[in-house]
Amino acid sequence: MVGISAYGTAIPLRRIRVEEIARQWGKDPSNIKKGLNVKEKTVRNQDEDSATLAVEASREAIETNGVNPKDIEAIYVGSESPPYAVKPTAGIVAEAINATPNLTAADLEFACKAGTAGIQILMGMVKSGQIKKGMVIGTDTSQSSPNNALEYTAGCGAGALILDNEAKIAEIKETTSYTTDTPDFWRRESKEFPRHGGRFTGEPSYFQHTLKSTERLLEITGMDKNDFDYFIFHQPNGKFPLKAGKKLGIPLEKIKPGLVTPMIGNTYSAATFLGLANVLDQAKPNERILLSSYGSGAGSDSFLIETQPGILTSRPKETLKDKIRRKKYVDYGTYARYMGKLKEAHP
């Protein structure tokens, strides 16, 4: 057995409404909100980045179930917005949670699915007996250039999972992946903001990979969509996961519990982790979850997860919904300053 024994989340307090961004650029917010199914998004503070959010989520995971950080033998961090180009966030997290230095740690990169690749790595390490306990984190303070479609959705957040063979909260019973070279979204070395190839974004990228990976998981497990209580798809906006579910014939009530992007934006590497956390916050024992991440470039990882009796006593005290409700709105100028869109002038 290998699975989840603890989890934690972190999102910034600050938010900006889609209307405020649209007002800045003279756009119609109603069309944007309808097209993306996003109302507002998280905004980092000046002292927040993907590393601080990773630390916050990790500390909650540890403190919730009294995990001894010295028992964590591996830490993997998935992100596409690390604060350092050359210096691992994983090492920062390890030091911040007072983990043993006798561990393996690394940062992973595969757009928005880097964190779920870390889950697969830890699954193999725990199953093989190489380690007893490991932590994986998905964290991002997503970049978007001003007056770009991404600006309406790119948010900030982090999710952390502690995996071991106790699996108090949920067992991860199976995983599979689907990967191709599809240029739907990228950021060149030294470039500050990402670019996206519009016509590649939907069908040949997100939907092909997400659906193929999901269908393959159903095939190798011999299960049907009716065998699952929840479906969590990567959520670059609030519309794509619903469309993916419709293509697979999945009822809305099985998708909506894991859909948080309409309230906090696309948190990139954290998006799948936060969707999973929102489901775990409300799930009952012996329920099945099918989780499929997506990373541009492009690939998807899918997981069969089954909740355990310990979920009732092993959840964080504060739910993700509680954190989403606690917020402070900012105007566009403050948002631009906090997100680093305004540059210092030099003589």
Secondary structure, 3 states (H helix, E strand, C coil): CCEEEEEEEECCCEEEEHHHHHHHHCCCHHHHHHHHCCCEEEECCCCCCHHHHHHHHHHHHHHHCCCCHHHCCEEEEECCCCCCCCCCHHHHHHHHCCCCCCCEEEEECCHHHHHHHHHHHHHHHHHHCCCCEEEEEEEEECCCCCCCHHHHCECEEEEEEEEECCCCCEEEEEEEEEEEEECCEECCCCCCCCEECHHHCHHHHHHHHHHHHHHHHHHHHCCCHHHCCEEEECCCCCCHHHHHHHHHCCCHHHCHHHCCHHHHCECHHHHHHHHHHHHHCCCCCCCEEEEECCECEEEEEEEEEEECHHHHCCCCCCCHHHHHHCCEECCHHHHHHHCCCCCCCCC
